[in-house]
Amino acid sequence: MATWFISSSRSQTALFLPATRWPRWMDCQPIRRISKQRDAVKRIKIWFEDEMRFGQQGTICRKWACKGSRPPAVKQTQYDYVYVIGAACPASGKTTGLLSPHINGGVINVYLEPMAREIDPDVHIVMVWDQAGFHTSTHLRIPEKISIVPLPPYSPEMNPVENLWYYLRSHAWSNRTFDNYRHLCTVACQTWQTYCLDTTLIKSVCNALYATDRKI
């Protein structure tokens, strides 16, 4: 996993980012609080989390065909789906994922608990996600080793996991059909194991300039 070095001063912590100015959307209490915990926290790892609905409606994308032809593509009209919850660390290329038939604060709790158990004692994770209702629910139980930084409203382009969803749709989930819910889960698991466990690929697909390792 990626190594992050923190300092007690705001100006030094800003060196995590490509610009020397502290971004307004990350100028929040969790970052300042972690920066003061020098004795307990030696490394910070920035992760990005997002969810997508993967279903039988599918995605149509481009395909190879003879010049001048009109190649057909499959467009399913059934309605089974599964939620794919995923997080990635752009610096290390590591990912975690979960499948769920629905999405709410309780599911997010289930997702975060095993992740927190695997965090090294001297590591603190900053989880960046959007402001969806289940991310701001009062029922959320955020583990002690994880701090939340919300993205600005209406800014999905700032979450590199969106790039991962686009990649999976275009490379594995397009121009095909799915029999039922169980088939969707099987395909989602196979796709995750094929693509999302490749750290080199994740570093490329989820590359974000504001989440690059920088020593202080």
For each residue, the residues with C-beta under 8 A, 3 or more apart:
1: 45 89 92 94 120 123
2: 45 46 89 91 92 213
3: 43 213
4: 16 43 44 45 46 91 213
5: 42 43 215 216
6: 13 34 35 38 41 42 43 44 216
7: 12 13 35 38 216
8: 12 35 36 38
9: 12 13 35
10: 13 14 22 32 35
11: 14
12: 7 8 9 15 216
13: 6 7 9 10 16 22 31 35 216
14: 10 11 17 19 20 21 22
15: 12 20 214 216
16: 4 13 44 46 214
17: 14 22 23 26 209 210 214
18: 209 210 212
19: 14 23
20: 14 15
21: 14
22: 10 13 14 17 26 27
23: 17 19 26 27 210
24: 27
25: 151 152 155 158
26: 17 22 23 31 149 210
27: 22 23 24 31
28: 31 32 149 150
29: 32 33
30: 33 34 126 147 148 149
31: 13 26 27 28 34 35 126 147 149
32: 10 28 29 35 36
33: 29 30 36 37 147
34: 6 30 31 37 41 44 124 126 147
35: 6 7 8 9 10 13 31 32
36: 8 32 33
37: 33 34 40 41 124
38: 6 7 8 41
39:
40: 37 122
41: 6 34 37 38 44 122 123 124
42: 5 6 122 123
43: 3 4 5 6 120 122 123 124
44: 4 6 16 34 41 123 124 125 126
45: 1 2 4 89 91 92 123 124 125 126
46: 2 4 16 89 90 91 125 126 128 211
47: 87 88 89 125 126 127 128
48: 87 88 89 90 127 128 129 159 160 161 206 208 211
49: 85 86 87 127 128 129 161
50: 85 86 87 129 130 159 161 162 165
51: 83 84 85 86 103 132
52: 83 84 86 165
53: 81 82 83 84
54: 81 82 83 84 173 184 188
55: 58 79 80 81 82 178 184
56: 76 77 78 79 80 81 177 178 184
57: 75 76 77 78 79 81
58: 55 74 75 76 173 174 175 176 177 178
59: 169 170 173 174 175
60: 73 74 75 174 175
61: 73 169 170 174 175
62:
63: 71 73 175
64:
65: 69 70 71
66: 69
67:
68:
69: 65 66
70: 65
71: 63 65
72:
73: 60 61 63 175
74: 58 60 175 176 177
75: 57 58 60
76: 56 57 58 177 178
77: 56 57
78: 56 57
79: 55 56 57
80: 55 56 178 180 181 184
81: 53 54 55 56 57 181 184
82: 53 54 55 99 100 101 181 184 185 188
83: 51 52 53 54 99 100 101 102 103 107
84: 51 52 53 54 97 98 99 165 188 192
85: 49 50 51 97 98 99 100 103 107 108 111
86: 49 50 51 52 95 96 97 98 161 164 192 196
87: 47 48 49 50 95 96 97 115 127 161
88: 47 48 93 94 95 160 161 164 196 202 206
89: 1 2 45 46 47 48 92 93 94 95 211
90: 46 48 93 160 202 203 206 207 208 211 212
91: 2 4 45 46 203 211 212 213
92: 1 2 45 89 199 203
93: 88 89 90 198 199 200 201 202 203 206
94: 1 88 89 199 202
95: 86 87 88 89 192 196 197 202
96: 86 87 111 115
97: 84 85 86 87 192 196
98: 84 85 86 107 110 111
99: 82 83 84 85 185 188 189
100: 82 83 85 103 107 110
101: 82 83 181
102: 83 107
103: 51 83 85 100 107 108 134
104: 107 108 134 137
105: 108 109 134 137 138 139 140
106: 109 110 139
107: 83 85 98 100 102 103 104 110 111 134
108: 85 103 104 105 111 112 134 135 137 140
109: 105 106 112 113 139 140 141
110: 98 100 106 107 113
111: 85 96 98 107 108 114 115
112: 108 109 115 116 127 141 142 143 146
113: 109 110 116 117 141 143
114: 111 117 118
115: 87 96 111 112 118 119 125 143 146
116: 112 113 119 143 144 145 146
117: 113 114
118: 114 115
119: 115 116 123 124 125 145 146
120: 1 43 123
121:
122: 40 41 42 43
123: 1 41 42 43 44 45 119 120 145
124: 34 37 41 43 44 45 119 145 146 147
125: 44 45 46 47 115 119 145 146 147
126: 30 31 34 44 45 46 47 146 147 148 149
127: 47 48 49 87 112 146 147 148 149
128: 46 47 48 49 148 149 150 151 159
129: 48 49 50 132 135 148 150 151 159
130: 50 135 150 151 155 156 159
131: 135 136 150 151 153
132: 51 129 135 136
133: 136 137
134: 103 104 105 107 108 137 140
135: 108 129 130 131 132 140 148 150
136: 131 132 133 140 150
137: 104 105 108 133 134 140
138: 105
139: 105 106 109
140: 105 108 109 134 135 136 137
141: 109 112 113
142: 112 146 147 148
143: 112 113 115 116 146
144: 116
145: 116 119 123 124 125
146: 112 115 116 119 124 125 126 127 142 143
147: 30 31 33 34 124 125 126 127 142
148: 30 126 127 128 129 135 142
149: 26 28 30 31 126 127 128
150: 28 128 129 130 131 135 136
151: 25 128 129 130 131 155 156 158 159
152: 25 155 158
153: 131
154:
155: 25 130 151 152 158 159
156: 130 151 159 162
157: 162
158: 25 151 152 155
159: 48 50 128 129 130 151 155 156 162
160: 48 88 90 163 164 205 206 207 208 211
161: 48 49 50 86 87 88 164 165 206
162: 50 156 157 159 165 166
163: 160 166 167 205 206
164: 86 88 160 161 167 168 196 202 205 206
165: 50 52 84 161 162 168 169
166: 162 163 169 170
167: 163 164 170 171 195 205
168: 164 165 171 172 173 191 195
169: 59 61 165 166 172 173 174
170: 59 61 166 167 174
171: 167 168 174 195
172: 168 169 187 191 194 195
173: 54 58 59 168 169 176 187 191
174: 58 59 60 61 169 170 171
175: 58 59 60 61 63 73 74
176: 58 74 173
177: 56 58 74 76
178: 55 56 58 76 80 183 184 187
179: 182 183
180: 80 183 184
181: 80 81 82 101 184 185
182: 179 185 186
183: 178 179 180 186 187
184: 54 55 56 80 81 82 178 180 181 187 188
185: 82 99 181 182 188 189
186: 182 183 189 190
187: 172 173 178 183 184 190 191
188: 54 82 84 99 184 185 191 192
189: 99 185 186 192 193
190: 186 187 193 194
191: 168 172 173 187 188 194 195 196
192: 84 86 95 97 188 189 195 196 197
193: 189 190 196 197
194: 172 190 191 197 198
195: 167 168 171 172 191 192 198 201
196: 86 88 95 97 164 191 192 193 201 202
197: 95 192 193 194
198: 93 194 195 201 202
199: 92 93 94 202 203
200: 93 203 204
201: 93 195 196 198 204 205
202: 88 90 93 94 95 164 196 198 199 205 206
203: 90 91 92 93 199 200 206 207
204: 200 201 207
205: 160 163 164 167 201 202
206: 48 88 90 93 160 161 163 164 202 203
207: 90 160 203 204
208: 48 90 160 211 212
209: 17 18 212
210: 17 18 23 26
211: 46 48 89 90 91 160 208
212: 18 90 91 208 209
213: 2 3 4 91
214: 15 16 17
215: 5
216: 5 6 7 12 13 15
